[in-house]
Every structure is written in structure tokens, then in C-alpha cells.
Amino acid sequence: MEFISKEKIVELSNPGVVSRQLLNSDNSQSKRVTITEVHLEIGATQPRHTHDTSEQIWYATKGVGKLLLADNKEMTFKAGDVVRFADKDIHGLLNNGDTEFVYISVTAPPIHFGYAYNNKQI
């Protein structure tokens, strides 16, 4: 069993976006999954991107936003919705709502997301 105290949860951030690394290689021995809690301020964006060898499942817990998909397509994503991206699926997110947007991301196999963020704090 592993127990991860809140003191061991690292926050990575870019302007308007905070990604709380709930479970990753810094605080867990898991070789199968990364779990993050992502917060986007009003108007914040995670640009379109892909993961070559990992799938992701996002569960929206707060707010309304727009999924940014391939071919400049967009889709509404709101609290209670779940979306799965296969390997190499283009995806991103824009918080175009009137409150903070929050989602939980499960990534398998795991990715250490430190490369994608400018700031790190515990």
C-alpha cells in the first residue's frame, strides 16, 4: 500500500493553469498510471497537443470549457463529463466559462508532466 500525504503533492503551473500531481513517479512507485488534478482560471488554455504512447481519461469536476480537438474542432466539456483520448489523439482545453474549470486526468502508461510546465512547487 502507498499513502500520499498532501505535503507530497507537487503543483506544476503555467499562466492560468495549475496541475496538482496527485500520483506520479515523484511520490509513487506506480509504473502504470499518473493521476493529476488540473485547475484552469477563466480564459486559460491548455494548447492542443498529443501523447505518443499514452492514453488519457479526463473527468470534469467543476465548470464548463471547450475541448480543443483535431482539425480545429471544439466540443463542450462540463462538470460530470468524461472524455478518453487514445494515443496520439490531439487534445487541449479552453476555459471559456465564468468560473474556474477543474478536471482529474488519468494517464496510462504514466507520464511525468514536469516537462510541460514552467513552475514547480510543493
ZIRANOR-V300255 format. One record per residue. N is the residue number from 1. RES is the residue in one small letter. PSI is psi in radians with two decimals (999 if undefined). OMEGA is omega as a letter, one per 30 degrees, with the letter a starting at -180 (* if undefined). Layout:
BEGIN
N_RES_PSI_OMEGA ; N_RES_PSI_OMEGA
END
This chain:
BEGIN
1_m_2.53_l ; 2_e_2.45_l ; 3_f_2.22_a ; 4_i_1.89_l ; 5_s_2.74_a ; 6_k_-0.42_l ; 7_e_-0.32_a ; 8_k_0.10_l ; 9_i_2.02_a ; 10_v_2.47_l ; 11_e_2.16_l ; 12_l_2.53_a ; 13_s_2.64_l ; 14_n_2.93_a ; 15_p_2.09_l ; 16_g_-0.05_a ; 17_v_2.27_l ; 18_v_2.24_l ; 19_s_1.91_l ; 20_r_2.05_a ; 21_q_1.45_a ; 22_l_-0.73_l ; 23_l_2.00_l ; 24_n_-3.07_a ; 25_s_-0.24_l ; 26_d_-0.46_a ; 27_n_0.13_a ; 28_s_2.72_l ; 29_q_0.05_a ; 30_s_2.32_l ; 31_k_0.10_a ; 32_r_-0.38_a ; 33_v_2.61_l ; 34_t_2.41_l ; 35_i_2.23_l ; 36_t_2.68_l ; 37_e_2.06_a ; 38_v_2.30_l ; 39_h_2.22_l ; 40_l_2.20_l ; 41_e_2.85_l ; 42_i_2.25_l ; 43_g_-0.15_a ; 44_a_2.68_a ; 45_t_2.47_l ; 46_q_1.95_a ; 47_p_2.76_l ; 48_r_2.42_l ; 49_h_3.07_l ; 50_t_2.88_l ; 51_h_2.03_a ; 52_d_-0.63_a ; 53_t_0.32_l ; 54_s_2.54_l ; 55_e_2.76_l ; 56_q_2.51_l ; 57_i_2.23_l ; 58_w_2.35_l ; 59_y_1.98_a ; 60_a_2.23_a ; 61_t_-0.29_a ; 62_k_2.32_l ; 63_g_-3.04_l ; 64_v_2.35_l ; 65_g_-3.01_l ; 66_k_2.20_l ; 67_l_2.34_l ; 68_l_1.94_a ; 69_l_-3.11_l ; 70_a_2.74_l ; 71_d_0.57_l ; 72_n_0.37_l ; 73_k_2.68_l ; 74_e_2.67_l ; 75_m_2.41_l ; 76_t_2.40_l ; 77_f_2.09_a ; 78_k_2.88_a ; 79_a_2.29_a ; 80_g_-0.31_l ; 81_d_2.67_l ; 82_v_2.42_l ; 83_v_2.49_l ; 84_r_2.30_l ; 85_f_2.15_l ; 86_a_2.94_l ; 87_d_2.38_l ; 88_k_0.03_l ; 89_d_2.33_l ; 90_i_2.28_a ; 91_h_2.67_l ; 92_g_-3.07_a ; 93_l_2.44_l ; 94_l_2.22_l ; 95_n_1.66_l ; 96_n_0.25_l ; 97_g_-2.95_a ; 98_d_0.30_l ; 99_t_2.96_l ; 100_e_2.52_l ; 101_f_2.34_a ; 102_v_2.38_l ; 103_y_2.73_l ; 104_i_2.33_l ; 105_s_2.29_l ; 106_v_2.16_a ; 107_t_2.24_l ; 108_a_2.35_f ; 109_p_2.86_a ; 110_p_2.65_l ; 111_i_2.40_l ; 112_h_1.98_a ; 113_f_0.12_l ; 114_g_-0.53_a ; 115_y_-0.43_a ; 116_a_-0.06_a ; 117_y_2.57_a ; 118_n_-0.57_a ; 119_n_2.58_a ; 120_k_2.33_l ; 121_q_2.66_l ; 122_i_999_*
END
